[in-house]
Amino acid sequence: MATVSAGKKKAKPKPTSKRRPPKKRRPVREAKKWRTYEEVTAYLLNQFAKRFGLGRFDGKQVVAGASGTEWELDARGCSVDGTHFINVECKRHTKSGIPQAIVAGTAWAIKDTGANGGIVVSPCGLQKGAKKVANSANIIEVVLSHDSTKTDYFMRFLDTICKGVSDVAAVSIGESLTITESDSQGNVISTKKIV
C-alpha cells in the first residue's frame, strides 16, 4: 500500500525484473558497412554483367510485386533488350553462411516481381539447405569478401574467381627512370633503373 504524507501518495517502485533491456542498436559504422557492401556489390556486378548474360546492374530500388506488395531490392540486373531481370539480395553475414529461409524469401520475391532469377551475395556463401533452394529457384550464389571496395575485392561466381587489387605508383620524369616497388608501409621491395 502507498503511504500518505502531507496529502500526497508516494508511487510504488516498479519491479525491475519485468523490464526489458533496451534494444541494442547497430553502431553507425556497422550500418554504413552493409550499405557500402550493397553499393560495391552493384558496382562489381555491373562490371561483370556480361558474364551473367546481362547488359547492366542497377543499385537499390523498390519493385512492385504481383501480390500487391513492394520489394526493396539491393540491386537488379537487366538484359540488354530490357526483357529479362535478375533480383539481387546482399547479406554481409561474416560469421556463417546464408540460411535457407533467406534464400526462400528471395525465391518468393523473384516469383512475385516476375524476375527471371536471382543472385544472393555474401562473404560466407550459402548453407546446405539454402544451396538446394537456390538451385531449384534459379538463384546464383556470389561470394564477395566482406571488406571489398570497388578496386580491392575477392569475388567468386559461376566457376569464376575475380580479384581486384589497387596500388599507388609514383612517377618522376628525368634522364633516367627508376621504378621502386614498395609495400603498404613504405618499405622498398625492389628498385629498377632504366637509362
Beta strands, then each sheet from edge to edge (+ up, - down):
strand 1: 4-5
strand 2: 8-9
strand 3: 56-58
strand 4: 61-64
strand 5: 70-73
strand 6: 75-78
strand 7: 85-90
strand 8: 117-122
strand 9: 139-144
strand 10: 153-157
strand 11: 160-164
strand 12: 177-182
strand 13: 188-194
sheet 1: 1+ 2-
sheet 2: 3+ 6- 7+ 8+ 9+ 10- 11+
sheet 3: 4+ 5-
sheet 4: 12+ 13-
end
